[in-house]
Amino acid sequence: MRYEYDLVVTQAAAPITNISSEAKNKMHSVKTDHIIVLGAGMVGITSALALQESGFNVTVVELGSPGREASYGNAGIIQTEAAEPYALPQDFPTLASYLFERSNDVVWTMSGVLSMRRALTLYNQFSKVNTHKALSQTYSQLTSRSTQDHAPLIEASEATHLIRKSGLFLVYRNEQKLEKATKHATTIKERYGRNFRILNGHQYKNEEPALKSAPAGAIHWQDSWSCSDPGALTNAYASLFLKRGGQIVQGDAKKLSQTQQGWRVLETSEGNLEAQHAVICLGHTSPEQLKPLGYRIPMIYKRGYHAHFASKSLPRVPFLDVENGILASAMTKGVRLTSGAALVSLNSLSDPKQIRRGQVAIRDLLNLEEQVQEP
C-alpha cells in the first residue's frame, strides 16, 4: 500500500494568547485520556484502533465516509518486501528518465516540483547512500511488522475473505534488468530476511494462468499480502473501532484549533470536541491543514491513479510490470491497474496518463476488456 506521512500533534507551536473567555470557561471539559483523530482512512482508523487498545478514549473526525480516496484506490498490497524506503535515484540515467518522462514511474509538472522544492531537497539528502542505509535499519523493522500487525485486525473485523497471502510478483521484460534486480533482492534477503524466489518467464506463465505471454522472468516476494477491496477493509476496521466503543463523527478538519490545554474541533455532528492530543491523518492535505496553526511540514505530494477493467481471467497474484510502471491486481470490480507517482501541485486537474500508458503496455500480458465505470 502507498505510504503517506501523517502527524501526531501534542503541543503548541507557539503560545496561544487569543483564547476567548467562552473557551476558557470550557477548559475543564478537556480530558487527558481523550484523543481526536482527524481522518478515517486506513492510517486514521488503524491509529485510532491502536490508541483505543492502549486505553485512550478516541474520537475520529471525518468529513465524508471511512475508507475513501487513497484508502480506496491504492494497489492493496501489505508490503513486507518494502524493507527500504524508496530513495530518490542518485544516478543520472534514472534521473534523466524521470526528467524527460521516458519512465512511467514518475511524471511531473514544473509548478508541482517548485511547490515541493524544500521537501525534494530533504528527500535527496536522505536518499544519499550512507544516510539511506542507516534509515533503512529502522524502516525495515516497521515494514516487517505490517502483516503481523494487520493479522489480528483482519480476524477481529471478519475481513479474512478480502485477504490473499500469496505475495507479490515483480515482472521483468528485460533479462539484464531481471539479473540486476535479482542481485538487489539477494541483498534485501541477506540484510532483512525477506523471502523471495526467482522464476523464468515460462515458469511464471505456468503459475499464472491469466498471462497471455511469458516475460523474461519475475521475482516473487513471498511474504507480502494483498487485499481485494482496500476500501472495504478500511470500513471493516472502522466498524471494529465502533464496536470497541470508539466514535466516528462528521466534521471538517479546517475547524481544528489550538487551545491552552489541547485541541478543539468545532461544529462536528456531535457538537464541539476538545481533547489534549490530536492525531492528523489527512494524507497529502495534512500540512495545509496545519499551516494556519503555525506548523510548516515539508511533504512530497505523490498523486496516483487507478482504473478497473473487466476480464475473464484475473491475475492470481498481484504483479508489478516494472518496465512500464503499472501494477495489476484482482479486485472485486475486476482487474485494478494502479500507477506510479505524479509530482503535481495540489490543485492540478486530473491527468491519468500513467494509467493510459500502462494499460496499453500491460495488454501484452493480460486480457483487459472494457473499463469499469465508477461513481
C-alpha positions as CSV (number, residue, x, y, z in Angstrom):
1,M,0.0,0.0,0.0
2,R,1.2,3.5,-0.6
3,Y,2.7,5.2,2.4
4,E,1.5,8.7,3.5
5,Y,3.1,11.0,6.0
6,D,0.7,11.7,8.9
7,L,1.3,13.7,12.0
8,V,0.8,13.4,15.8
9,V,0.4,16.9,17.3
10,T,0.7,17.1,21.1
11,Q,1.8,20.6,21.9
12,A,1.6,24.2,20.7
13,A,3.9,25.6,18.1
14,A,3.7,28.9,19.9
15,P,2.0,30.3,23.0
16,I,-1.8,30.9,22.5
17,T,-2.8,34.4,23.6
18,N,-6.1,34.9,21.9
19,I,-8.3,32.4,23.7
20,S,-11.9,33.7,24.2
21,S,-13.5,33.8,27.6
22,E,-16.0,31.3,26.5
23,A,-13.2,28.9,25.5
24,K,-11.5,29.4,28.9
25,N,-14.7,28.5,30.7
26,K,-14.8,25.2,28.8
27,M,-11.2,24.2,29.6
28,H,-12.4,21.9,32.4
29,S,-14.0,19.7,29.7
30,V,-10.7,18.6,28.3
31,K,-9.9,15.1,29.4
32,T,-6.3,13.9,29.4
33,D,-7.3,10.4,28.1
34,H,-9.2,11.8,25.1
35,I,-7.6,11.9,21.7
36,I,-9.1,13.3,18.5
37,V,-8.0,11.6,15.2
38,L,-8.6,13.6,12.1
39,G,-9.2,11.4,9.1
40,A,-10.9,8.0,8.7
41,G,-8.7,6.5,6.1
42,M,-6.6,3.4,6.7
43,V,-3.9,5.4,8.6
44,G,-6.5,7.2,10.7
45,I,-8.6,4.2,11.6
46,T,-5.7,1.9,12.4
47,S,-4.2,4.7,14.5
48,A,-7.5,5.0,16.4
49,L,-7.6,1.3,17.0
50,A,-4.1,1.3,18.4
51,L,-4.8,4.2,20.7
52,Q,-8.0,2.6,21.7
53,E,-6.2,-0.6,22.6
54,S,-3.8,1.4,24.7
55,G,-6.7,2.7,26.8
56,F,-7.4,6.1,25.3
57,N,-10.9,7.5,24.6
58,V,-10.7,8.1,20.8
59,T,-13.0,10.1,18.5
60,V,-12.4,10.0,14.8
61,V,-13.4,13.1,12.8
62,E,-14.1,12.6,9.1
63,L,-15.8,14.9,6.5
64,G,-17.1,12.0,4.4
65,S,-17.2,8.2,4.8
66,P,-14.3,6.0,6.1
67,G,-12.1,4.3,3.5
68,R,-12.4,6.6,0.6
69,E,-9.8,8.4,-1.6
70,A,-6.3,7.0,-1.2
71,S,-7.5,4.3,1.2
72,Y,-9.9,3.0,-1.6
73,G,-7.9,3.5,-4.7
74,N,-4.5,2.1,-3.8
75,A,-2.9,-1.2,-5.0
76,G,-4.0,-3.1,-1.9
77,I,-0.5,-4.5,-1.1
78,I,0.6,-5.0,2.5
79,Q,4.2,-4.7,1.8
80,T,6.6,-6.7,3.9
81,E,9.0,-6.7,1.0
82,A,9.5,-3.0,1.2
83,A,12.4,-3.3,3.6
84,E,13.9,0.0,2.5
85,P,12.2,3.3,1.9
86,Y,12.0,4.3,-1.8
87,A,15.0,6.6,-2.4
88,L,15.3,9.4,-4.9
89,P,17.6,8.0,-7.6
90,Q,21.2,9.2,-7.3
91,D,22.3,8.1,-10.8
92,F,22.0,10.4,-13.8
93,P,20.4,7.9,-16.2
94,T,17.5,7.1,-13.9
95,L,17.0,10.8,-13.1
96,A,17.1,11.7,-16.8
97,S,14.4,9.0,-17.5
98,Y,12.2,10.8,-14.9
99,L,13.2,14.3,-16.1
100,F,12.2,13.5,-19.7
101,E,9.4,11.2,-18.7
102,R,10.9,8.2,-20.5
103,S,9.8,6.2,-17.4
104,N,6.2,5.7,-16.5
105,D,7.1,5.5,-12.8
106,V,7.1,9.3,-12.3
107,V,5.6,12.2,-14.1
108,W,5.8,15.8,-13.0
109,T,5.0,19.4,-13.7
110,M,7.2,22.4,-13.1
111,S,4.7,24.0,-10.7
112,G,4.4,20.8,-8.8
113,V,8.2,20.4,-8.4
114,L,8.7,24.0,-7.4
115,S,6.0,23.8,-4.8
116,M,7.8,20.8,-3.3
117,R,11.4,22.0,-3.7
118,R,12.1,22.1,0.1
119,A,10.7,18.6,0.6
120,L,12.5,17.3,-2.5
121,T,15.8,18.8,-1.3
122,L,15.4,17.0,2.0
123,Y,14.3,13.8,0.2
124,N,17.5,13.9,-1.9
125,Q,19.7,14.4,1.2
126,F,18.1,11.4,3.0
127,S,18.5,9.3,-0.2
128,K,22.3,9.5,-0.1
129,V,23.7,6.0,0.2
130,N,25.0,6.1,3.8
131,T,22.1,8.0,5.2
132,H,19.6,5.8,3.4
133,K,21.3,2.7,4.7
134,A,21.1,3.9,8.2
135,L,17.4,4.9,7.9
136,S,16.6,1.5,6.4
137,Q,17.6,-0.2,9.6
138,T,14.6,1.4,11.4
139,Y,12.3,1.4,8.4
140,S,12.8,-2.3,7.8
141,Q,11.6,-3.1,11.4
142,L,8.4,-1.2,10.7
143,T,7.6,-2.9,7.4
144,S,8.5,-6.3,8.8
145,R,5.5,-5.9,11.2
146,S,3.0,-5.0,8.5
147,T,1.2,-8.3,8.1
148,Q,1.8,-9.2,11.7
149,D,0.0,-6.0,12.9
150,H,-2.8,-6.3,10.3
151,A,-3.5,-10.0,11.1
152,P,-5.4,-9.6,14.4
153,L,-7.4,-6.6,13.0
154,I,-8.3,-8.6,9.9
155,E,-9.6,-11.5,12.0
156,A,-11.4,-9.4,14.6
157,S,-13.1,-7.3,11.8
158,E,-14.2,-10.5,10.0
159,A,-12.4,-9.4,6.8
160,T,-10.4,-12.6,6.1
161,H,-12.3,-13.1,2.8
162,L,-10.6,-9.9,1.5
163,I,-7.1,-11.0,2.1
164,R,-4.7,-13.1,-0.1
165,K,-1.5,-14.3,1.5
166,S,0.1,-15.1,-1.9
167,G,2.8,-12.5,-2.1
168,L,3.7,-10.0,-4.9
169,F,5.4,-10.5,-8.2
170,L,7.8,-8.0,-9.9
171,V,7.7,-8.8,-13.6
172,Y,10.6,-8.0,-15.9
173,R,10.6,-7.9,-19.7
174,N,14.4,-7.4,-19.9
175,E,16.9,-10.1,-18.9
176,Q,19.6,-7.6,-17.8
177,K,17.2,-5.7,-15.6
178,L,16.0,-9.0,-14.1
179,E,19.6,-10.0,-13.3
180,K,20.3,-6.6,-11.7
181,A,17.0,-6.8,-9.7
182,T,17.9,-10.4,-8.5
183,K,21.2,-9.1,-7.1
184,H,19.3,-6.4,-5.2
185,A,16.7,-8.9,-3.9
186,T,19.5,-11.1,-2.6
187,T,20.9,-8.1,-0.7
188,I,17.5,-7.4,0.8
189,K,17.1,-11.0,1.9
190,E,20.6,-11.1,3.5
191,R,20.1,-7.8,5.3
192,Y,16.5,-8.0,6.4
193,G,15.4,-11.6,6.0
194,R,12.7,-11.0,3.3
195,N,11.9,-14.2,1.4
196,F,11.8,-14.3,-2.4
197,R,12.2,-16.7,-5.3
198,I,13.2,-16.2,-9.0
199,L,11.1,-17.6,-11.8
200,N,12.0,-17.6,-15.5
201,G,9.2,-16.4,-17.9
202,H,7.8,-19.8,-18.7
203,Q,7.8,-20.9,-15.0
204,Y,5.9,-17.7,-14.2
205,K,3.4,-18.1,-17.0
206,N,2.7,-21.7,-15.9
207,E,1.9,-20.5,-12.4
208,E,-0.2,-17.5,-13.5
209,P,-3.0,-18.7,-15.9
210,A,-4.1,-15.1,-16.6
211,L,-0.9,-14.3,-18.5
212,K,-1.1,-14.2,-22.3
213,S,2.7,-14.3,-22.9
214,A,5.9,-15.1,-20.9
215,P,8.1,-12.2,-19.8
216,A,11.8,-12.5,-19.2
217,G,11.2,-13.5,-15.6
218,A,9.8,-12.5,-12.3
219,I,10.8,-12.0,-8.6
220,H,8.2,-13.4,-6.2
221,W,8.2,-11.7,-2.8
222,Q,6.5,-14.4,-0.8
223,D,5.6,-12.7,2.5
224,S,3.5,-9.8,1.3
225,W,-0.3,-9.9,1.4
226,S,-2.9,-8.3,-0.8
227,C,-6.4,-7.1,-0.4
228,S,-9.3,-7.4,-3.0
229,D,-11.0,-4.3,-1.7
230,P,-8.9,-1.8,0.3
231,G,-11.9,0.5,0.9
232,A,-14.0,-2.4,2.3
233,L,-11.1,-3.4,4.6
234,T,-10.9,0.1,6.0
235,N,-14.6,0.1,6.5
236,A,-14.4,-3.2,8.3
237,Y,-11.7,-1.7,10.6
238,A,-13.9,1.3,11.2
239,S,-16.8,-1.0,12.2
240,L,-14.4,-2.8,14.6
241,F,-13.4,0.6,16.1
242,L,-17.1,1.5,16.7
243,K,-17.8,-2.0,18.2
244,R,-15.0,-1.5,20.7
245,G,-16.5,1.8,21.9
246,G,-15.0,4.4,19.6
247,Q,-16.8,7.2,18.0
248,I,-16.8,8.5,14.4
249,V,-18.3,11.9,13.8
250,Q,-18.7,14.1,10.8
251,G,-16.6,17.3,10.8
252,D,-14.2,19.5,8.9
253,A,-10.5,19.4,9.7
254,K,-10.4,23.1,8.9
255,K,-12.3,23.7,12.1
256,L,-9.4,22.4,14.1
257,S,-8.0,25.0,16.5
258,Q,-5.5,25.0,19.4
259,T,-6.3,25.8,23.0
260,Q,-4.1,26.3,26.1
261,Q,-4.8,22.7,27.2
262,G,-5.1,20.9,23.8
263,W,-7.2,20.9,20.7
264,R,-10.7,21.7,19.6
265,V,-12.7,20.8,16.5
266,L,-15.8,23.0,16.0
267,E,-19.2,22.1,14.6
268,T,-18.9,18.4,14.2
269,S,-22.1,16.3,14.0
270,E,-21.8,15.8,17.8
271,G,-21.0,19.4,18.6
272,N,-17.7,20.9,19.6
273,L,-14.9,18.4,20.5
274,E,-12.0,19.0,22.8
275,A,-9.0,16.8,23.6
276,Q,-5.5,17.1,24.9
277,H,-4.0,15.5,21.8
278,A,-4.8,15.4,18.1
279,V,-3.6,12.9,15.5
280,I,-3.6,14.3,12.0
281,C,-4.2,11.5,9.4
282,L,-5.3,13.5,6.4
283,G,-2.7,12.3,4.0
284,H,-1.5,14.9,1.5
285,T,-3.7,17.6,2.9
286,S,-2.2,17.4,6.5
287,P,0.5,20.1,6.0
288,E,-2.1,22.5,4.5
289,Q,-4.5,22.0,7.4
290,L,-1.7,22.8,9.9
291,K,-0.3,25.9,8.2
292,P,-2.8,28.2,9.8
293,L,-1.7,26.8,13.2
294,G,1.9,27.8,12.6
295,Y,3.3,24.4,11.5
296,R,5.4,24.0,8.4
297,I,5.6,20.4,7.4
298,P,7.6,19.6,4.2
299,M,5.9,16.9,2.1
300,I,6.2,15.4,-1.3
301,Y,2.7,15.2,-2.8
302,K,2.6,12.0,-4.8
303,R,-0.7,11.8,-6.7
304,G,-1.6,8.3,-8.0
305,Y,-4.3,6.9,-10.3
306,H,-6.2,3.7,-10.6
307,A,-8.7,2.1,-13.0
308,H,-10.7,-1.1,-13.2
309,F,-11.1,-3.3,-16.2
310,A,-13.4,-6.3,-16.8
311,S,-11.5,-9.5,-17.6
312,K,-12.4,-13.2,-17.8
313,S,-9.1,-14.1,-16.3
314,L,-8.0,-12.3,-13.2
315,P,-4.3,-12.5,-12.0
316,R,-4.0,-15.0,-9.2
317,V,-1.2,-12.9,-7.5
318,P,-0.8,-9.1,-7.9
319,F,2.2,-8.1,-10.1
320,L,4.1,-5.0,-11.0
321,D,5.1,-4.6,-14.6
322,V,8.4,-3.0,-13.7
323,E,9.5,-1.5,-17.0
324,N,6.1,0.0,-17.6
325,G,5.4,1.3,-14.1
326,I,1.9,-0.3,-13.7
327,L,0.6,-2.7,-11.1
328,A,-2.2,-5.2,-11.8
329,S,-4.3,-6.8,-9.1
330,A,-7.6,-8.8,-8.9
331,M,-10.2,-6.7,-7.1
332,T,-13.9,-7.1,-6.5
333,K,-14.6,-4.8,-9.5
334,G,-12.2,-6.6,-11.9
335,V,-8.5,-6.0,-12.7
336,R,-7.3,-2.9,-10.9
337,L,-4.4,-1.0,-12.5
338,T,-2.5,1.4,-10.3
339,S,0.1,3.9,-11.5
340,G,3.3,5.4,-10.1
341,A,3.7,8.9,-8.8
342,A,2.7,12.2,-10.3
343,L,4.5,15.1,-8.8
344,V,2.0,17.9,-9.4
345,S,0.6,20.7,-7.3
346,L,-2.4,20.1,-5.1
347,N,-4.8,22.0,-7.3
348,S,-3.8,20.3,-10.5
349,L,-6.5,18.8,-12.7
350,S,-6.7,15.1,-13.0
351,D,-4.5,13.6,-15.8
352,P,-4.3,9.8,-15.6
353,K,-1.8,9.5,-18.4
354,Q,0.3,7.0,-16.5
355,I,-2.8,4.7,-16.4
356,R,-3.3,5.1,-20.1
357,R,0.3,4.3,-20.9
358,G,0.4,1.3,-18.5
359,Q,-2.9,0.0,-19.9
360,V,-1.5,-0.1,-23.4
361,A,1.7,-1.8,-22.3
362,I,0.2,-4.4,-20.0
363,R,-2.1,-5.7,-22.7
364,D,0.8,-7.8,-23.9
365,L,0.5,-9.8,-20.6
366,L,-3.2,-9.5,-19.7
367,N,-6.6,-9.7,-21.5
368,L,-8.3,-6.5,-20.5
369,E,-11.8,-5.8,-21.6
370,E,-13.8,-2.6,-21.2
371,Q,-13.0,-0.2,-18.4
372,V,-15.4,-0.4,-15.5
373,Q,-17.0,3.0,-14.8
374,E,-17.0,4.1,-11.2
375,P,-19.2,6.6,-9.4
